[in-house]
Amino acid sequence: MNQNNPTFDLTCDLLRLESVTPNDETCQDLLIARLAPLGFTCETLVSGPDDFRVTNLWAIRRGTAASAINPSAKTFVFAGHTDVVPTGPVNQWLSEPFTPTVKDDGHLYGRGAADMKTSIAAFVTSIESFLQQCPNPTHNIALLITSDEEGPAHDGTIKVVEMLKARGETLDYCIVGEPTSNEVFGDMMKNGRRGTMSGKLMVKGKQGHIAYPHRAKNPIHLFAPALTELASTVWDEGNAYFPPTSWQVSNIHGGTGASNIIPGELVVDFNFRFSTASTSSGLQERVCAILDQHGLKYDLSWVIGGQPFLTEAGDLSNAITHAVQNHTNQTPELSTTGGTSDGRFIATICPQVVEFGPVSKSIHQIDERVEIACMTPLSHIYRDVLLQLIA
């Protein structure tokens, strides 16, 4: 579409593919077609049950220092996802969600434009530009791309990470192309994310007639003091990068619907968003201690959606900051706000993981869009980080 903007053109090609989780719809084939001629070895890993097949790509170009006798080669990874969330009501979009459309406001519209097909396109064009300037880099460049980030994430990035662990592959730097900019392009990057852990609690009482409370045990009444304590507990104070851990009730249900029955059980759903100042096991122990202290009989199950991760300010964040300053008028703030990302998996094998990408205001919304003016600077920022760290 735009011969002067290869990132724009590749983004449009990706946007035309209806890659709703877990479907990749050949997005990764487009990437392989661009990467293989550059010397990348591309592996496709398909995972998941028959009704939820996930496509993952691991592509790596070995540098001149990468050999058995010289294991010092560093590996720089771009990570992202080709899957997108469902469109929602198509008739509410200003244009077809899988038809990339430019509007007078200077934005490119389409599902996945901001989250995160523009970043993936910029990965590729930045590598192409980098290799033109540095055709024989010393270190390794890789891409880790999945079609299962917006879904349960059971068969996506985590599977590639497990494969790399089994091979003894080490990673040194990773940029995740999530849309991290807040108000204007370049104003924020994410150097960590909070963990998420949900609990389902069933408090046991004894059902009975409401007129004879001495013959029953009301679990709602029994739980009320514990609820007060749980809601008022200071779980931690956070740290320099994270706010304090938050505990919130999302659902609570007790009763049969009849107005004359004391219920026999109460079900409470709650969630922790927790920082690196706490651990999932420590939080679980503290919740159980409070419930036990109040003499409750209960069942409690846990689901850990993701552990927190943190990259201290260092080589990678400094390189991104320098590149952003060169190509925008912004100095990106380090932040850990927002939900989880696949960075949580990569952080288990990579000491420096930072997310950086376009403005996030329209992600998951009707009329998702990305500012066209940010596309070339985004590619140049990624390229300049490569030049700083692995050339």
C-alpha positions in Angstrom: 0.0 0.0 0.0 2.7 2.4 0.9 6.1 1.9 -0.7 7.8 4.3 1.6 6.6 2.6 4.7 7.4 -1.2 4.8 6.2 -1.5 8.3 2.8 -0.1 7.3 2.6 -2.6 4.3 3.4 -5.6 6.4 1.0 -4.5 9.1 -1.8 -4.4 6.5 -0.9 -7.8 5.2 -1.2 -9.2 8.8 -4.4 -7.3 9.5 -6.2 -9.0 6.6 -5.8 -12.3 8.2 -8.6 -13.2 10.7 -6.3 -14.6 13.3 -8.7 -14.8 16.3 -7.3 -16.9 19.1 -6.0 -19.6 18.7 -5.9 -19.3 14.9 -2.8 -17.9 13.3 -4.3 -17.9 9.8 -0.8 -18.0 8.1 0.4 -14.8 9.8 3.5 -16.7 10.8 4.0 -17.9 7.3 4.3 -14.3 6.2 7.0 -13.8 8.8 8.9 -16.9 7.8 8.9 -15.7 4.2 10.6 -12.5 5.2 13.0 -14.1 7.8 14.3 -17.2 6.0 16.1 -15.2 3.3 17.8 -13.3 6.0 19.4 -16.5 7.4 16.9 -17.3 10.1 16.2 -21.0 11.0 12.4 -21.1 11.5 10.7 -23.8 13.6 6.9 -24.1 13.8 5.6 -25.7 17.0 1.9 -26.7 16.9 0.4 -27.5 20.3 -2.9 -28.0 22.0 -6.0 -30.2 21.6 -7.7 -30.7 18.2 -10.3 -28.1 19.0 -7.8 -25.5 20.1 -4.7 -25.8 17.9 -2.0 -23.2 18.6 0.7 -22.2 16.2 4.1 -21.0 17.6 7.2 -19.8 15.8 10.7 -19.9 17.0 13.1 -18.2 14.5 16.8 -17.6 15.2 19.7 -16.2 13.3 23.0 -17.2 14.8 25.7 -14.6 15.1 29.4 -15.0 14.3 30.2 -15.6 18.0 27.7 -18.5 18.2 29.7 -21.7 18.2 30.6 -24.6 20.5 34.0 -23.1 21.2 32.6 -19.7 21.8 29.5 -19.9 23.9 29.6 -16.2 24.7 27.1 -15.2 22.0 24.2 -13.3 23.4 20.6 -13.8 22.2 18.2 -10.9 21.6 14.6 -11.9 21.2 11.5 -10.1 19.9 8.4 -11.7 21.3 4.7 -11.2 20.4 1.5 -12.8 19.3 -0.4 -13.0 16.0 -3.7 -13.8 17.6 -6.3 -11.1 18.2 -9.5 -10.9 20.3 -12.9 -11.3 18.7 -14.2 -8.2 16.9 -17.4 -7.7 18.8 -20.4 -6.5 16.8 -19.1 -5.9 13.3 -21.9 -3.4 12.5 -20.5 -1.1 15.2 -17.2 -0.7 13.4 -16.6 2.3 11.2 -15.0 -0.1 8.7 -14.6 -3.9 8.3 -12.4 -5.0 11.2 -10.2 -7.3 9.0 -9.9 -4.8 6.1 -7.1 -2.4 7.0 -8.5 1.1 6.6 -6.8 4.5 6.7 -8.9 7.4 8.0 -8.5 11.1 8.0 -7.4 11.1 11.7 -4.0 9.6 10.6 -4.7 6.1 12.0 -4.9 2.6 10.5 -8.0 0.8 11.6 -8.3 -3.0 12.1 -8.5 -5.7 14.7 -5.0 -6.2 15.9 -3.6 -2.9 14.6 -2.4 -1.9 18.1 -2.4 -5.3 19.8 0.0 -6.2 18.3 0.4 -6.7 14.5 2.1 -3.3 14.1 4.8 -4.3 16.5 5.3 -7.7 14.8 5.7 -5.9 11.4 8.2 -3.5 13.0 10.2 -6.5 14.4 10.7 -7.8 10.9 11.5 -4.4 9.2 13.8 -3.5 12.1 15.8 -6.7 11.6 15.9 -6.1 7.8 17.3 -2.6 8.4 19.7 -3.7 11.1 21.2 -6.4 8.8 21.7 -3.9 6.1 23.8 -1.8 8.5 25.4 -4.8 10.3 25.3 -7.8 7.9 27.5 -10.0 10.2 26.4 -9.3 13.8 28.3 -11.0 16.5 25.3 -12.1 18.5 22.0 -14.0 17.8 18.6 -12.5 16.9 15.4 -14.4 17.4 11.7 -14.1 17.3 9.2 -16.0 19.5 5.7 -15.6 18.1 2.5 -17.4 19.3 -1.2 -17.5 18.4 -2.3 -18.1 22.0 -1.7 -15.0 24.0 -5.2 -13.5 24.1 -6.6 -16.9 25.1 -5.7 -19.3 28.0 -2.0 -19.2 27.0 -1.5 -22.8 27.9 -0.1 -23.9 24.6 1.6 -20.7 23.4 4.8 -19.0 24.5 5.1 -21.2 27.5 5.5 -24.2 25.2 8.3 -22.6 23.3 10.0 -21.6 26.6 9.8 -25.2 27.8 11.4 -26.3 24.5 14.2 -23.8 24.9 14.8 -24.8 28.5 15.1 -28.5 27.4 17.7 -27.5 24.8 19.7 -25.5 27.3 19.1 -22.4 25.1 19.7 -19.1 27.0 18.3 -15.7 26.2 19.8 -12.4 27.3 17.4 -9.6 26.1 13.8 -9.7 25.1 11.5 -7.0 23.8 7.8 -7.9 23.9 5.9 -5.8 21.4 2.8 -5.1 23.6 1.2 -1.7 23.2 2.7 0.0 26.2 2.5 3.7 25.3 -0.1 5.4 27.4 -1.1 8.8 26.0 1.4 9.4 23.2 3.8 7.1 21.4 7.0 6.5 23.4 5.8 7.7 26.8 5.9 4.4 28.6 7.5 0.9 28.6 6.8 -2.0 30.9 9.6 -3.5 32.8 7.5 -5.9 34.7 3.9 -7.1 35.4 2.0 -8.0 38.5 1.1 -11.6 39.1 -2.5 -12.8 39.2 -3.9 -15.5 41.4 -7.6 -16.4 41.9 -9.2 -18.3 44.7 -12.6 -20.0 44.9 -13.7 -20.3 48.5 -16.7 -22.3 49.8 -17.6 -21.6 53.4 -19.6 -24.4 55.0 -22.5 -23.8 57.2 -25.8 -25.7 57.9 -29.0 -25.1 56.0 -32.1 -24.5 58.1 -35.4 -22.6 58.5 -34.8 -18.9 58.9 -37.2 -18.9 61.9 -35.0 -21.4 63.8 -31.5 -19.9 63.5 -30.3 -22.0 66.5 -30.7 -25.1 64.3 -28.6 -23.8 61.5 -25.3 -22.2 60.8 -25.3 -19.2 58.5 -22.1 -19.2 56.4 -22.7 -15.6 55.4 -22.6 -14.5 59.0 -19.7 -16.8 59.8 -17.6 -15.4 56.9 -18.4 -11.7 57.5 -15.7 -11.0 60.1 -13.1 -12.9 58.0 -14.2 -10.8 54.9 -13.6 -7.6 56.9 -10.1 -8.8 57.9 -9.2 -10.0 54.4 -10.4 -6.7 52.8 -8.4 -4.6 55.3 -5.2 -6.6 55.3 -2.1 -4.9 54.0 -0.5 -7.7 52.1 2.7 -5.8 51.3 3.8 -2.2 50.7 4.9 -2.9 47.1 8.3 -1.6 46.1 10.0 0.9 43.8 8.4 -0.6 40.7 5.1 -2.1 42.0 2.1 -0.8 43.9 1.0 -2.7 47.0 -0.6 -6.1 46.4 -4.4 -5.9 45.9 -7.0 -8.4 47.1 -10.5 -8.1 45.6 -13.7 -10.1 45.7 -15.2 -10.6 42.2 -18.2 -12.7 43.0 -20.1 -13.8 46.2 -23.1 -16.1 46.3 -25.1 -17.7 49.1 -28.7 -18.9 49.3 -31.3 -20.8 47.5 -33.3 -17.8 46.3 -36.0 -18.4 49.0 -36.4 -15.8 51.7 -37.0 -18.3 54.5 -34.0 -20.5 54.2 -30.6 -20.1 55.8 -28.1 -21.3 53.2 -25.8 -24.2 53.8 -22.8 -22.7 52.0 -21.3 -19.5 50.7 -19.2 -19.3 47.6 -16.7 -16.5 47.2 -14.5 -15.7 44.2 -11.5 -13.4 44.8 -8.3 -12.4 43.1 -4.9 -11.2 44.0 -2.9 -8.9 41.8 0.5 -9.2 43.5 3.9 -7.7 43.2 7.4 -9.2 43.6 7.1 -8.1 47.2 5.0 -11.2 47.8 4.9 -14.8 46.7 1.9 -16.8 45.6 2.6 -19.4 48.3 3.0 -16.8 51.0 -0.3 -15.1 50.1 -2.1 -18.5 50.1 -0.7 -19.3 53.6 -1.9 -15.9 54.9 -5.4 -16.3 53.5 -5.7 -19.8 55.1 -4.4 -18.4 58.4 -7.1 -15.8 58.5 -9.9 -18.3 57.7 -8.6 -20.7 60.3 -8.3 -17.9 62.9 -12.1 -17.3 62.4 -12.9 -21.0 62.9 -14.4 -21.5 59.5 -15.0 -24.8 57.8 -14.2 -24.3 54.1 -12.8 -25.6 50.9 -10.4 -23.4 48.9 -8.9 -23.9 45.5 -6.4 -21.7 43.7 -5.6 -20.8 40.1 -2.3 -19.0 39.4 -2.8 -17.0 36.2 0.8 -15.7 36.2 3.7 -14.9 38.4 5.0 -11.4 38.7 8.2 -10.5 36.9 10.5 -7.5 37.1 13.5 -6.3 35.1 15.5 -3.7 37.0 16.6 -0.7 35.0 19.6 -1.8 33.1 21.1 -2.4 29.6 17.8 -3.1 27.8 15.7 -0.4 29.3 18.5 2.1 28.9 18.9 1.2 25.2 15.1 1.5 24.6 15.1 4.9 26.4 18.0 6.2 24.3 16.4 5.0 21.0 13.0 6.4 21.9 14.5 9.8 22.8 16.3 9.8 19.4 13.1 9.1 17.4 10.4 10.9 19.5 10.2 13.8 21.9 9.5 11.3 24.7 11.4 9.8 27.6 9.6 6.6 28.4 8.5 6.0 31.9 9.2 2.6 33.5 5.9 1.0 34.5 4.4 -2.3 35.7 0.8 -1.4 35.3 -1.8 -3.4 33.4 -2.6 -7.0 33.2 -0.4 -10.0 32.5 1.6 -10.6 29.4 3.7 -13.5 27.9 6.7 -11.7 29.4 6.0 -13.7 32.5 7.0 -16.9 30.8 10.0 -15.5 29.0 11.3 -14.0 32.2 12.0 -17.5 33.5 14.8 -17.9 31.0 15.7 -14.3 30.2 17.1 -11.8 32.8 16.0 -8.7 30.9 12.4 -8.6 29.5 10.9 -5.2 28.6 7.7 -4.5 26.7 7.5 -1.6 24.3 5.0 -0.7 21.6 2.3 1.6 20.3 -0.4 3.5 22.2 -2.8 1.1 24.0 -6.0 3.3 24.2 -8.0 1.4 21.6 -6.9 -2.2 22.2 -9.7 -4.8 22.5 -12.2 -2.1 21.5 -14.5 -1.5 18.6 -12.4 0.5 15.9 -9.0 -0.6 17.2 -6.4 1.6 15.5 -2.8 2.6 15.4 -1.2 5.9 14.6 0.5 5.6 11.2 3.1 8.2 12.1 4.5 5.9 14.9 5.2 2.9 12.5 8.5 4.0 11.1 9.8 5.3 14.4 8.8 2.1 16.1 10.8 0.1 13.6 13.8 2.4 13.9 13.7 2.2 17.7 13.8 -1.6 17.6 16.7 -1.4 15.1 18.6 1.0 17.2 18.3 -1.2 20.3 19.8 -4.1 18.2 22.6 -1.8 17.1 23.3 -0.8 20.7 23.2 -4.3 22.2 24.2 -7.0 19.8 26.0 -5.5 16.8 
